[in-house]
């Protein structure tokens, strides 16, 4: 069995984010096509686009986190601490260091796939990575 580390770099409030969401769905199809199981992927909720909710609301974020199985008090405490801001800043710097200049951008086991990719591009990347590991 081959496991892949897939990092998705996106901007959830970008006016083009619905297209990024479509690309994420293509990635899901590619994973299914490659017949890989990705833990927790099938229950993802894209609160901004599927439910048209305000993702800047801490109450809404707590509700979404509880729906995902997290404890409300811990989530609220984390949100109130503003610790997430530093993490976002680090992730932005990491993306710049990778040379990411736009979204969506995917990194599959170190192999970069920038921009809108078709299912076939993901499947090819998965196959190449598996071949290199053999």
N, C-alpha and C positions, 0 to 999 in steps of 0.2 A: 504494500500500500504506500502510495506517495502522498505526503502532506505538503501543501503549499502555504507560504506566508504571503498573504495578499494585503497590501496597504492601499487604501483608497483616499486620495486627497481631493477634497471637494469644498465647496462654499455653500452652506445650507441656505443662505439668504440672498445669494446672487440671483439677479433676474434670469440668468440662464440655468439656474439650478434644476428646473424641471428636466432639462435635457441631460444634466448629470445623472438625475434619477433614472432616466431612460437608459443611460449607459450602464448604470448599476444593474438594471434589470437584464441588460445584455450579458453582463458578467455572470449573473445568476444562471442564465440560459447556457452560457459556455460551461459553467461548472457542471450543470446537469448533463450536458452533452458529453462531457468528459467522464461522466459517471462518478463524480466525486461527491462525498457528503461533507458539507460544511456545517459544523456545529452552530446552532443558534441562528442560522441565516433565515430559516423559513418563518420565524416569528417576528422578524424585524418590523417595526412600525415607523413609517416616515411621516411623522406628526404634522409637519408643515404642509406637505403636498397632498397627502391622502386624507387628512382630517381638517385641513385649513385652520390650524390652531396657531396661537401666538407663541412662538418658541422663545420669546424674550420674557415671558411670564414665568416667574419661579413656581407659582402654584401649578401651572400647566406642566412644567418640567417634572415636578414632584409626582403629579398624576401619571405621567408617561413612564417615569422610573418605577413606580409601584406596579403599573401594568406589566413592566418588564421583569418584575420579581425582586426589586430592591426595596429596602425598608425606608418608609417615608421620612422618619426622623433623621436618619443618617444622610439621606439625600438633601433634605432642607439644610441641615447643619453644614454640609459641604458647599452648597450653593451660597449660603450666607457668609462663608469664610472667604470667598473670592479666590480660593486656591486654584480654581480652574483657569483663571486668566494667565497665570504664569505658565501653565501647561500648554495653553493655546499658543502663547508666544514662542515657547520652545519648539512646538510642532511646526509653526510657520518658518522658523529659522532652519529647521531640519529640511523642510520642503525646498527652501531657497538653496540650501547646500547641495541638494540633489539636482538642482537646475530646473526645478518646476517653475514654469512661468504662467501656467493657466490650469483651469480645471475643466473636466475631470482629468485626473492623472492617476495611473495605477502603477504600483510596483509589485511585481510577482517574483518573489525570491530574488530580489535585486535587479531583475530585468524590468526596465521602464517601458510603459505603454502610455504615451501622452495623447490627450485628446480623445475624440470620439472613435472608439474601436468597435469593429464588428465582432460577432461571436467567433468567427474563424480566427481572428488575431489572438484571442485569448486561448483557444484550443491549441493553436500552433505554439504559443508560449508555454503552455502546460506540457505539451509533447516534447519540446526542446529541453525543458528543465528536467523532465523525467529521463530523457536520453542521456543527458550529461551526468546524471546521478548513477546511471547503470554501470 
